[in-house]
Amino acid sequence: MASERKAVLTGGCQCGAVRFALYASPVKIGLCHCRMCQKAVGGPFISLAEVKHEDFAWTRGKPAAFRSSSIAARDFCAACGTPLSYRVIDGNVIEITTGSFDRPDLVVPTYATGTESHLAWVGRIGDLPGKSTLEGAGSEVLSRIVSHQHPDHD
């Protein structure tokens, strides 16, 4: 039973209504730049960690699903809208959005697909000038913000 196994990685949606666990390391981790994935996350690409169904479990709540094509569905939290997965219908793996992991730094992409829709400016992201949240908003503004986001742990 999956709940008796020790989780290797955990994660969930922004509000905490849906949580998940991986009981083995992802098979592979990649980026997809295809137009369907761009629209699914509202961004220039999606980052996904592939895991076999037997090594994965929803541990709190169940996600809603959108059948994005004739072969695939995308799971998301119905309460907060966080995109959580991509999966081929009746496939043997589920691909989890890496940003929804509690430790996204541990799920590092090693390949890219859907490169026909790759946006040219994506390659220059690392060269953009940047500020920390504190530098951008200031301590006075940050001290007034109350986060409703679920912490990165159970």
CNS distance restraints for C-alpha pairs under 8 A (distance, minus, plus):
assign (resid   1 and name CA) (resid   5 and name CA) 7.02 0.50 0.50
assign (resid   2 and name CA) (resid  23 and name CA) 7.58 0.50 0.50
assign (resid   2 and name CA) (resid  55 and name CA) 7.64 0.50 0.50
assign (resid   2 and name CA) (resid  56 and name CA) 7.68 0.50 0.50
assign (resid   2 and name CA) (resid  57 and name CA) 6.80 0.50 0.50
assign (resid   3 and name CA) (resid  59 and name CA) 7.81 0.50 0.50
assign (resid   5 and name CA) (resid  23 and name CA) 6.69 0.50 0.50
assign (resid   6 and name CA) (resid  23 and name CA) 6.26 0.50 0.50
assign (resid   7 and name CA) (resid  21 and name CA) 5.73 0.50 0.50
assign (resid   7 and name CA) (resid  22 and name CA) 5.54 0.50 0.50
assign (resid   7 and name CA) (resid  23 and name CA) 4.63 0.50 0.50
assign (resid   7 and name CA) (resid  24 and name CA) 7.47 0.50 0.50
assign (resid   8 and name CA) (resid  21 and name CA) 7.36 0.50 0.50
assign (resid   8 and name CA) (resid  22 and name CA) 5.62 0.50 0.50
assign (resid   8 and name CA) (resid  23 and name CA) 5.15 0.50 0.50
assign (resid   8 and name CA) (resid  24 and name CA) 5.82 0.50 0.50
assign (resid   8 and name CA) (resid  25 and name CA) 6.55 0.50 0.50
assign (resid   9 and name CA) (resid  21 and name CA) 5.82 0.50 0.50
assign (resid   9 and name CA) (resid  22 and name CA) 5.14 0.50 0.50
assign (resid   9 and name CA) (resid  23 and name CA) 7.09 0.50 0.50
assign (resid   9 and name CA) (resid  24 and name CA) 7.91 0.50 0.50
assign (resid   9 and name CA) (resid  25 and name CA) 7.57 0.50 0.50
assign (resid   9 and name CA) (resid 101 and name CA) 7.29 0.50 0.50
assign (resid   9 and name CA) (resid 102 and name CA) 7.58 0.50 0.50
assign (resid   9 and name CA) (resid 103 and name CA) 7.61 0.50 0.50
assign (resid  10 and name CA) (resid  19 and name CA) 7.50 0.50 0.50
assign (resid  10 and name CA) (resid  20 and name CA) 5.68 0.50 0.50
assign (resid  10 and name CA) (resid  21 and name CA) 4.37 0.50 0.50
assign (resid  10 and name CA) (resid  22 and name CA) 6.22 0.50 0.50
assign (resid  10 and name CA) (resid 101 and name CA) 5.87 0.50 0.50
assign (resid  10 and name CA) (resid 102 and name CA) 5.84 0.50 0.50
assign (resid  10 and name CA) (resid 103 and name CA) 7.78 0.50 0.50
assign (resid  10 and name CA) (resid 153 and name CA) 7.58 0.50 0.50
assign (resid  11 and name CA) (resid  19 and name CA) 5.71 0.50 0.50
assign (resid  11 and name CA) (resid  20 and name CA) 5.43 0.50 0.50
assign (resid  11 and name CA) (resid  21 and name CA) 6.56 0.50 0.50
assign (resid  11 and name CA) (resid 100 and name CA) 5.58 0.50 0.50
assign (resid  11 and name CA) (resid 101 and name CA) 3.98 0.50 0.50
assign (resid  11 and name CA) (resid 102 and name CA) 4.62 0.50 0.50
assign (resid  11 and name CA) (resid 103 and name CA) 7.72 0.50 0.50
assign (resid  11 and name CA) (resid 152 and name CA) 7.00 0.50 0.50
assign (resid  11 and name CA) (resid 153 and name CA) 7.24 0.50 0.50
assign (resid  12 and name CA) (resid  16 and name CA) 6.17 0.50 0.50
assign (resid  12 and name CA) (resid  17 and name CA) 7.81 0.50 0.50
assign (resid  12 and name CA) (resid  18 and name CA) 5.50 0.50 0.50
assign (resid  12 and name CA) (resid  19 and name CA) 4.02 0.50 0.50
assign (resid  12 and name CA) (resid  20 and name CA) 5.78 0.50 0.50
assign (resid  12 and name CA) (resid  84 and name CA) 7.51 0.50 0.50
assign (resid  12 and name CA) (resid 100 and name CA) 5.41 0.50 0.50
assign (resid  12 and name CA) (resid 101 and name CA) 6.37 0.50 0.50
assign (resid  12 and name CA) (resid 102 and name CA) 7.31 0.50 0.50
assign (resid  13 and name CA) (resid  17 and name CA) 6.75 0.50 0.50
assign (resid  13 and name CA) (resid  18 and name CA) 5.67 0.50 0.50
assign (resid  13 and name CA) (resid  19 and name CA) 6.60 0.50 0.50
assign (resid  13 and name CA) (resid  76 and name CA) 7.96 0.50 0.50
assign (resid  13 and name CA) (resid  77 and name CA) 6.35 0.50 0.50
assign (resid  13 and name CA) (resid  80 and name CA) 7.42 0.50 0.50
assign (resid  13 and name CA) (resid  82 and name CA) 5.40 0.50 0.50
assign (resid  13 and name CA) (resid  83 and name CA) 7.69 0.50 0.50
assign (resid  13 and name CA) (resid  84 and name CA) 7.05 0.50 0.50
assign (resid  13 and name CA) (resid 100 and name CA) 6.08 0.50 0.50
assign (resid  13 and name CA) (resid 150 and name CA) 7.72 0.50 0.50
assign (resid  14 and name CA) (resid  80 and name CA) 6.61 0.50 0.50
assign (resid  14 and name CA) (resid  82 and name CA) 6.25 0.50 0.50
assign (resid  14 and name CA) (resid 100 and name CA) 7.75 0.50 0.50
assign (resid  14 and name CA) (resid 149 and name CA) 5.29 0.50 0.50
assign (resid  14 and name CA) (resid 150 and name CA) 5.74 0.50 0.50
assign (resid  15 and name CA) (resid  79 and name CA) 7.44 0.50 0.50
assign (resid  15 and name CA) (resid  80 and name CA) 6.06 0.50 0.50
assign (resid  15 and name CA) (resid 148 and name CA) 6.88 0.50 0.50
assign (resid  15 and name CA) (resid 149 and name CA) 5.20 0.50 0.50
assign (resid  15 and name CA) (resid 150 and name CA) 5.07 0.50 0.50
assign (resid  16 and name CA) (resid 149 and name CA) 7.41 0.50 0.50
assign (resid  16 and name CA) (resid 150 and name CA) 4.99 0.50 0.50
assign (resid  16 and name CA) (resid 151 and name CA) 7.94 0.50 0.50
assign (resid  17 and name CA) (resid  60 and name CA) 6.63 0.50 0.50
assign (resid  17 and name CA) (resid  61 and name CA) 5.84 0.50 0.50
assign (resid  17 and name CA) (resid  77 and name CA) 7.25 0.50 0.50
assign (resid  17 and name CA) (resid  79 and name CA) 7.19 0.50 0.50
assign (resid  18 and name CA) (resid  58 and name CA) 7.24 0.50 0.50
assign (resid  18 and name CA) (resid  59 and name CA) 7.44 0.50 0.50
assign (resid  18 and name CA) (resid  60 and name CA) 5.09 0.50 0.50
assign (resid  18 and name CA) (resid  61 and name CA) 4.69 0.50 0.50
assign (resid  18 and name CA) (resid  62 and name CA) 6.00 0.50 0.50
assign (resid  18 and name CA) (resid  63 and name CA) 6.37 0.50 0.50
assign (resid  18 and name CA) (resid  77 and name CA) 6.41 0.50 0.50
assign (resid  19 and name CA) (resid  58 and name CA) 5.87 0.50 0.50
assign (resid  19 and name CA) (resid  59 and name CA) 5.31 0.50 0.50
assign (resid  19 and name CA) (resid  60 and name CA) 4.80 0.50 0.50
assign (resid  19 and name CA) (resid  61 and name CA) 6.79 0.50 0.50
assign (resid  20 and name CA) (resid  56 and name CA) 7.37 0.50 0.50
assign (resid  20 and name CA) (resid  57 and name CA) 5.63 0.50 0.50
assign (resid  20 and name CA) (resid  58 and name CA) 4.27 0.50 0.50
assign (resid  20 and name CA) (resid  59 and name CA) 4.91 0.50 0.50
assign (resid  20 and name CA) (resid  60 and name CA) 6.85 0.50 0.50
assign (resid  21 and name CA) (resid  56 and name CA) 5.84 0.50 0.50
assign (resid  21 and name CA) (resid  57 and name CA) 5.49 0.50 0.50
assign (resid  21 and name CA) (resid  58 and name CA) 6.55 0.50 0.50
assign (resid  21 and name CA) (resid  59 and name CA) 6.56 0.50 0.50
assign (resid  22 and name CA) (resid  26 and name CA) 7.87 0.50 0.50
assign (resid  22 and name CA) (resid  51 and name CA) 7.52 0.50 0.50
assign (resid  22 and name CA) (resid  55 and name CA) 5.64 0.50 0.50
assign (resid  22 and name CA) (resid  56 and name CA) 4.66 0.50 0.50
assign (resid  22 and name CA) (resid  57 and name CA) 6.74 0.50 0.50
assign (resid  23 and name CA) (resid  55 and name CA) 4.84 0.50 0.50
assign (resid  23 and name CA) (resid  56 and name CA) 6.15 0.50 0.50
assign (resid  24 and name CA) (resid  51 and name CA) 7.71 0.50 0.50
assign (resid  24 and name CA) (resid  55 and name CA) 5.66 0.50 0.50
assign (resid  24 and name CA) (resid  56 and name CA) 7.97 0.50 0.50
assign (resid  25 and name CA) (resid  51 and name CA) 7.36 0.50 0.50
assign (resid  26 and name CA) (resid  49 and name CA) 5.78 0.50 0.50
assign (resid  26 and name CA) (resid  50 and name CA) 5.33 0.50 0.50
assign (resid  26 and name CA) (resid  51 and name CA) 4.80 0.50 0.50
assign (resid  26 and name CA) (resid  52 and name CA) 7.88 0.50 0.50
assign (resid  27 and name CA) (resid  49 and name CA) 7.44 0.50 0.50
assign (resid  27 and name CA) (resid  50 and name CA) 5.48 0.50 0.50
assign (resid  27 and name CA) (resid  51 and name CA) 5.54 0.50 0.50
assign (resid  27 and name CA) (resid  52 and name CA) 7.49 0.50 0.50
assign (resid  28 and name CA) (resid  49 and name CA) 5.98 0.50 0.50
assign (resid  28 and name CA) (resid  50 and name CA) 5.40 0.50 0.50
assign (resid  28 and name CA) (resid  51 and name CA) 7.62 0.50 0.50
assign (resid  28 and name CA) (resid 109 and name CA) 7.80 0.50 0.50
assign (resid  28 and name CA) (resid 110 and name CA) 7.66 0.50 0.50
assign (resid  29 and name CA) (resid  47 and name CA) 7.36 0.50 0.50
assign (resid  29 and name CA) (resid  48 and name CA) 5.68 0.50 0.50
assign (resid  29 and name CA) (resid  49 and name CA) 4.30 0.50 0.50
assign (resid  29 and name CA) (resid  50 and name CA) 6.09 0.50 0.50
assign (resid  29 and name CA) (resid 107 and name CA) 6.76 0.50 0.50
assign (resid  29 and name CA) (resid 108 and name CA) 6.44 0.50 0.50
assign (resid  29 and name CA) (resid 109 and name CA) 4.62 0.50 0.50
assign (resid  29 and name CA) (resid 110 and name CA) 6.05 0.50 0.50
assign (resid  29 and name CA) (resid 111 and name CA) 7.18 0.50 0.50
assign (resid  30 and name CA) (resid  47 and name CA) 5.71 0.50 0.50
assign (resid  30 and name CA) (resid  48 and name CA) 5.55 0.50 0.50
assign (resid  30 and name CA) (resid  49 and name CA) 6.61 0.50 0.50
assign (resid  30 and name CA) (resid 108 and name CA) 7.78 0.50 0.50
assign (resid  30 and name CA) (resid 109 and name CA) 4.39 0.50 0.50
assign (resid  30 and name CA) (resid 110 and name CA) 5.63 0.50 0.50
assign (resid  30 and name CA) (resid 111 and name CA) 4.87 0.50 0.50
assign (resid  30 and name CA) (resid 112 and name CA) 5.46 0.50 0.50
assign (resid  30 and name CA) (resid 113 and name CA) 7.54 0.50 0.50
assign (resid  31 and name CA) (resid  45 and name CA) 6.54 0.50 0.50
assign (resid  31 and name CA) (resid  46 and name CA) 5.54 0.50 0.50
assign (resid  31 and name CA) (resid  47 and name CA) 4.40 0.50 0.50
assign (resid  31 and name CA) (resid  48 and name CA) 6.27 0.50 0.50
assign (resid  31 and name CA) (resid 109 and name CA) 6.42 0.50 0.50
assign (resid  31 and name CA) (resid 111 and name CA) 6.38 0.50 0.50
assign (resid  31 and name CA) (resid 112 and name CA) 4.59 0.50 0.50
assign (resid  31 and name CA) (resid 113 and name CA) 6.24 0.50 0.50
assign (resid  32 and name CA) (resid  37 and name CA) 6.58 0.50 0.50
assign (resid  32 and name CA) (resid  45 and name CA) 5.57 0.50 0.50
assign (resid  32 and name CA) (resid  46 and name CA) 5.35 0.50 0.50
assign (resid  32 and name CA) (resid  47 and name CA) 6.50 0.50 0.50
assign (resid  32 and name CA) (resid  48 and name CA) 7.83 0.50 0.50
assign (resid  32 and name CA) (resid 112 and name CA) 5.64 0.50 0.50
assign (resid  32 and name CA) (resid 113 and name CA) 4.71 0.50 0.50
assign (resid  32 and name CA) (resid 114 and name CA) 5.26 0.50 0.50
assign (resid  32 and name CA) (resid 115 and name CA) 7.34 0.50 0.50
assign (resid  33 and name CA) (resid  37 and name CA) 6.52 0.50 0.50
assign (resid  33 and name CA) (resid  38 and name CA) 6.43 0.50 0.50
assign (resid  33 and name CA) (resid  44 and name CA) 6.65 0.50 0.50
assign (resid  33 and name CA) (resid  45 and name CA) 4.50 0.50 0.50
assign (resid  33 and name CA) (resid  46 and name CA) 6.69 0.50 0.50
assign (resid  33 and name CA) (resid 112 and name CA) 7.40 0.50 0.50
assign (resid  33 and name CA) (resid 113 and name CA) 6.22 0.50 0.50
assign (resid  33 and name CA) (resid 114 and name CA) 4.65 0.50 0.50
assign (resid  33 and name CA) (resid 115 and name CA) 5.55 0.50 0.50
assign (resid  33 and name CA) (resid 116 and name CA) 7.52 0.50 0.50
assign (resid  33 and name CA) (resid 117 and name CA) 5.61 0.50 0.50
assign (resid  33 and name CA) (resid 118 and name CA) 5.18 0.50 0.50
assign (resid  33 and name CA) (resid 119 and name CA) 7.90 0.50 0.50
assign (resid  34 and name CA) (resid  38 and name CA) 6.28 0.50 0.50
assign (resid  34 and name CA) (resid  45 and name CA) 7.24 0.50 0.50
assign (resid  34 and name CA) (resid 113 and name CA) 7.31 0.50 0.50
assign (resid  34 and name CA) (resid 114 and name CA) 4.16 0.50 0.50
assign (resid  34 and name CA) (resid 115 and name CA) 6.58 0.50 0.50
assign (resid  34 and name CA) (resid 116 and name CA) 6.84 0.50 0.50
assign (resid  34 and name CA) (resid 117 and name CA) 5.16 0.50 0.50
assign (resid  34 and name CA) (resid 118 and name CA) 7.16 0.50 0.50
assign (resid  35 and name CA) (resid  39 and name CA) 6.25 0.50 0.50
assign (resid  35 and name CA) (resid 114 and name CA) 7.81 0.50 0.50
assign (resid  35 and name CA) (resid 117 and name CA) 6.01 0.50 0.50
assign (resid  36 and name CA) (resid  40 and name CA) 6.15 0.50 0.50
assign (resid  36 and name CA) (resid  68 and name CA) 7.94 0.50 0.50
assign (resid  37 and name CA) (resid  41 and name CA) 6.41 0.50 0.50
assign (resid  37 and name CA) (resid  45 and name CA) 6.30 0.50 0.50
assign (resid  37 and name CA) (resid  46 and name CA) 5.97 0.50 0.50
assign (resid  38 and name CA) (resid  42 and name CA) 5.64 0.50 0.50
assign (resid  38 and name CA) (resid  43 and name CA) 5.18 0.50 0.50
assign (resid  38 and name CA) (resid  44 and name CA) 5.31 0.50 0.50
assign (resid  38 and name CA) (resid  45 and name CA) 5.07 0.50 0.50
assign (resid  38 and name CA) (resid  46 and name CA) 6.63 0.50 0.50
assign (resid  39 and name CA) (resid  43 and name CA) 6.86 0.50 0.50
assign (resid  40 and name CA) (resid  83 and name CA) 7.43 0.50 0.50
assign (resid  41 and name CA) (resid  45 and name CA) 7.54 0.50 0.50
assign (resid  41 and name CA) (resid  46 and name CA) 6.64 0.50 0.50
assign (resid  41 and name CA) (resid  83 and name CA) 6.47 0.50 0.50
assign (resid  44 and name CA) (resid 118 and name CA) 7.59 0.50 0.50
assign (resid  44 and name CA) (resid 119 and name CA) 6.79 0.50 0.50
assign (resid  44 and name CA) (resid 122 and name CA) 7.36 0.50 0.50
assign (resid  45 and name CA) (resid 118 and name CA) 7.82 0.50 0.50
assign (resid  46 and name CA) (resid  97 and name CA) 7.12 0.50 0.50
assign (resid  47 and name CA) (resid  97 and name CA) 5.72 0.50 0.50
assign (resid  47 and name CA) (resid  98 and name CA) 5.58 0.50 0.50
assign (resid  47 and name CA) (resid  99 and name CA) 7.49 0.50 0.50
assign (resid  47 and name CA) (resid 109 and name CA) 7.10 0.50 0.50
assign (resid  48 and name CA) (resid  85 and name CA) 7.65 0.50 0.50
assign (resid  48 and name CA) (resid  86 and name CA) 7.98 0.50 0.50
assign (resid  48 and name CA) (resid  95 and name CA) 5.44 0.50 0.50
assign (resid  48 and name CA) (resid  96 and name CA) 5.19 0.50 0.50
assign (resid  48 and name CA) (resid  97 and name CA) 4.58 0.50 0.50
assign (resid  48 and name CA) (resid  98 and name CA) 5.40 0.50 0.50
assign (resid  48 and name CA) (resid 109 and name CA) 7.85 0.50 0.50
assign (resid  49 and name CA) (resid  95 and name CA) 5.15 0.50 0.50
assign (resid  49 and name CA) (resid  96 and name CA) 5.10 0.50 0.50
assign (resid  49 and name CA) (resid  97 and name CA) 6.44 0.50 0.50
assign (resid  49 and name CA) (resid  98 and name CA) 6.13 0.50 0.50
assign (resid  49 and name CA) (resid 107 and name CA) 6.95 0.50 0.50
assign (resid  49 and name CA) (resid 109 and name CA) 7.94 0.50 0.50
assign (resid  50 and name CA) (resid  93 and name CA) 6.46 0.50 0.50
assign (resid  50 and name CA) (resid  94 and name CA) 5.80 0.50 0.50
assign (resid  50 and name CA) (resid  95 and name CA) 4.19 0.50 0.50
assign (resid  50 and name CA) (resid  96 and name CA) 6.40 0.50 0.50
assign (resid  51 and name CA) (resid  55 and name CA) 6.53 0.50 0.50
assign (resid  51 and name CA) (resid  56 and name CA) 6.77 0.50 0.50
assign (resid  51 and name CA) (resid  93 and name CA) 5.45 0.50 0.50
assign (resid  51 and name CA) (resid  94 and name CA) 5.59 0.50 0.50
assign (resid  51 and name CA) (resid  95 and name CA) 6.20 0.50 0.50
assign (resid  51 and name CA) (resid  96 and name CA) 7.72 0.50 0.50
assign (resid  52 and name CA) (resid  56 and name CA) 6.65 0.50 0.50
assign (resid  52 and name CA) (resid  92 and name CA) 5.97 0.50 0.50
assign (resid  52 and name CA) (resid  93 and name CA) 4.24 0.50 0.50
assign (resid  52 and name CA) (resid  94 and name CA) 6.34 0.50 0.50
assign (resid  53 and name CA) (resid  57 and name CA) 7.64 0.50 0.50
assign (resid  53 and name CA) (resid  92 and name CA) 5.90 0.50 0.50
assign (resid  53 and name CA) (resid  93 and name CA) 5.12 0.50 0.50
assign (resid  53 and name CA) (resid  94 and name CA) 6.21 0.50 0.50
assign (resid  58 and name CA) (resid  62 and name CA) 6.54 0.50 0.50
assign (resid  62 and name CA) (resid  77 and name CA) 7.88 0.50 0.50
assign (resid  63 and name CA) (resid  75 and name CA) 5.67 0.50 0.50
assign (resid  63 and name CA) (resid  76 and name CA) 5.29 0.50 0.50
assign (resid  63 and name CA) (resid  77 and name CA) 5.03 0.50 0.50
assign (resid  63 and name CA) (resid  78 and name CA) 6.54 0.50 0.50
assign (resid  63 and name CA) (resid  84 and name CA) 7.99 0.50 0.50
assign (resid  64 and name CA) (resid  75 and name CA) 5.60 0.50 0.50
assign (resid  64 and name CA) (resid  76 and name CA) 5.42 0.50 0.50
assign (resid  64 and name CA) (resid  77 and name CA) 5.95 0.50 0.50
assign (resid  64 and name CA) (resid  78 and name CA) 5.56 0.50 0.50
assign (resid  65 and name CA) (resid  73 and name CA) 6.26 0.50 0.50
assign (resid  65 and name CA) (resid  74 and name CA) 5.46 0.50 0.50
assign (resid  65 and name CA) (resid  75 and name CA) 4.33 0.50 0.50
assign (resid  65 and name CA) (resid  76 and name CA) 6.14 0.50 0.50
assign (resid  66 and name CA) (resid  73 and name CA) 5.44 0.50 0.50
assign (resid  66 and name CA) (resid  74 and name CA) 5.24 0.50 0.50
assign (resid  66 and name CA) (resid  75 and name CA) 6.45 0.50 0.50
assign (resid  67 and name CA) (resid  72 and name CA) 5.96 0.50 0.50
assign (resid  67 and name CA) (resid  73 and name CA) 4.14 0.50 0.50
assign (resid  67 and name CA) (resid  74 and name CA) 6.36 0.50 0.50
assign (resid  68 and name CA) (resid  72 and name CA) 5.99 0.50 0.50
assign (resid  68 and name CA) (resid  73 and name CA) 5.42 0.50 0.50
assign (resid  68 and name CA) (resid  74 and name CA) 6.60 0.50 0.50
assign (resid  69 and name CA) (resid  73 and name CA) 6.97 0.50 0.50
assign (resid  71 and name CA) (resid  88 and name CA) 5.72 0.50 0.50
assign (resid  71 and name CA) (resid  89 and name CA) 5.70 0.50 0.50
assign (resid  72 and name CA) (resid  86 and name CA) 7.10 0.50 0.50
assign (resid  72 and name CA) (resid  87 and name CA) 5.56 0.50 0.50
assign (resid  72 and name CA) (resid  88 and name CA) 4.24 0.50 0.50
assign (resid  72 and name CA) (resid  89 and name CA) 5.19 0.50 0.50
assign (resid  73 and name CA) (resid  86 and name CA) 5.99 0.50 0.50
assign (resid  73 and name CA) (resid  87 and name CA) 5.50 0.50 0.50
assign (resid  73 and name CA) (resid  88 and name CA) 6.41 0.50 0.50
assign (resid  73 and name CA) (resid  89 and name CA) 6.58 0.50 0.50
assign (resid  74 and name CA) (resid  83 and name CA) 7.52 0.50 0.50
assign (resid  74 and name CA) (resid  84 and name CA) 7.36 0.50 0.50
assign (resid  74 and name CA) (resid  85 and name CA) 5.38 0.50 0.50
assign (resid  74 and name CA) (resid  86 and name CA) 4.50 0.50 0.50
assign (resid  74 and name CA) (resid  87 and name CA) 6.31 0.50 0.50
assign (resid  75 and name CA) (resid  83 and name CA) 6.40 0.50 0.50
assign (resid  75 and name CA) (resid  84 and name CA) 5.41 0.50 0.50
assign (resid  75 and name CA) (resid  85 and name CA) 5.00 0.50 0.50
assign (resid  75 and name CA) (resid  86 and name CA) 6.52 0.50 0.50
assign (resid  76 and name CA) (resid  81 and name CA) 5.90 0.50 0.50
assign (resid  76 and name CA) (resid  82 and name CA) 5.43 0.50 0.50
assign (resid  76 and name CA) (resid  83 and name CA) 4.43 0.50 0.50
assign (resid  76 and name CA) (resid  84 and name CA) 4.95 0.50 0.50
assign (resid  76 and name CA) (resid  85 and name CA) 6.94 0.50 0.50
assign (resid  77 and name CA) (resid  81 and name CA) 4.90 0.50 0.50
assign (resid  77 and name CA) (resid  82 and name CA) 5.32 0.50 0.50
assign (resid  77 and name CA) (resid  83 and name CA) 6.80 0.50 0.50
assign (resid  77 and name CA) (resid  84 and name CA) 7.24 0.50 0.50
assign (resid  82 and name CA) (resid 100 and name CA) 7.94 0.50 0.50
assign (resid  83 and name CA) (resid  97 and name CA) 6.97 0.50 0.50
assign (resid  83 and name CA) (resid 100 and name CA) 7.97 0.50 0.50
assign (resid  84 and name CA) (resid  96 and name CA) 5.75 0.50 0.50
assign (resid  84 and name CA) (resid  97 and name CA) 5.30 0.50 0.50
assign (resid  84 and name CA) (resid 100 and name CA) 6.55 0.50 0.50
assign (resid  85 and name CA) (resid  94 and name CA) 6.78 0.50 0.50
assign (resid  85 and name CA) (resid  95 and name CA) 5.34 0.50 0.50
assign (resid  85 and name CA) (resid  96 and name CA) 4.35 0.50 0.50
assign (resid  85 and name CA) (resid  97 and name CA) 5.55 0.50 0.50
assign (resid  86 and name CA) (resid  94 and name CA) 6.28 0.50 0.50
assign (resid  86 and name CA) (resid  95 and name CA) 5.12 0.50 0.50
assign (resid  86 and name CA) (resid  96 and name CA) 6.59 0.50 0.50
assign (resid  86 and name CA) (resid  97 and name CA) 7.88 0.50 0.50
assign (resid  87 and name CA) (resid  91 and name CA) 7.00 0.50 0.50
assign (resid  87 and name CA) (resid  93 and name CA) 6.83 0.50 0.50
assign (resid  87 and name CA) (resid  94 and name CA) 4.87 0.50 0.50
assign (resid  87 and name CA) (resid  95 and name CA) 6.02 0.50 0.50
assign (resid  88 and name CA) (resid  93 and name CA) 7.67 0.50 0.50
assign (resid  88 and name CA) (resid  94 and name CA) 7.50 0.50 0.50
assign (resid  96 and name CA) (resid 100 and name CA) 7.65 0.50 0.50
assign (resid  97 and name CA) (resid 101 and name CA) 7.44 0.50 0.50
assign (resid  98 and name CA) (resid 104 and name CA) 5.63 0.50 0.50
assign (resid  98 and name CA) (resid 107 and name CA) 6.39 0.50 0.50
assign (resid  99 and name CA) (resid 104 and name CA) 5.63 0.50 0.50
assign (resid 100 and name CA) (resid 104 and name CA) 7.21 0.50 0.50
assign (resid 101 and name CA) (resid 152 and name CA) 7.82 0.50 0.50
assign (resid 102 and name CA) (resid 152 and name CA) 4.56 0.50 0.50
assign (resid 102 and name CA) (resid 153 and name CA) 6.25 0.50 0.50
assign (resid 103 and name CA) (resid 107 and name CA) 7.59 0.50 0.50
assign (resid 103 and name CA) (resid 152 and name CA) 7.54 0.50 0.50
assign (resid 104 and name CA) (resid 108 and name CA) 7.68 0.50 0.50
assign (resid 114 and name CA) (resid 118 and name CA) 7.07 0.50 0.50
assign (resid 118 and name CA) (resid 122 and name CA) 7.57 0.50 0.50
assign (resid 121 and name CA) (resid 125 and name CA) 7.00 0.50 0.50
assign (resid 124 and name CA) (resid 128 and name CA) 6.82 0.50 0.50
assign (resid 131 and name CA) (resid 135 and name CA) 5.64 0.50 0.50
assign (resid 131 and name CA) (resid 136 and name CA) 5.86 0.50 0.50
assign (resid 132 and name CA) (resid 136 and name CA) 6.13 0.50 0.50
assign (resid 133 and name CA) (resid 137 and name CA) 5.96 0.50 0.50
assign (resid 133 and name CA) (resid 138 and name CA) 7.65 0.50 0.50
assign (resid 134 and name CA) (resid 138 and name CA) 4.99 0.50 0.50
assign (resid 134 and name CA) (resid 139 and name CA) 6.02 0.50 0.50
assign (resid 134 and name CA) (resid 142 and name CA) 7.12 0.50 0.50
assign (resid 137 and name CA) (resid 141 and name CA) 6.02 0.50 0.50
assign (resid 137 and name CA) (resid 142 and name CA) 6.58 0.50 0.50
assign (resid 138 and name CA) (resid 142 and name CA) 6.28 0.50 0.50
assign (resid 139 and name CA) (resid 143 and name CA) 5.90 0.50 0.50
assign (resid 140 and name CA) (resid 144 and name CA) 6.82 0.50 0.50
assign (resid 141 and name CA) (resid 145 and name CA) 6.83 0.50 0.50
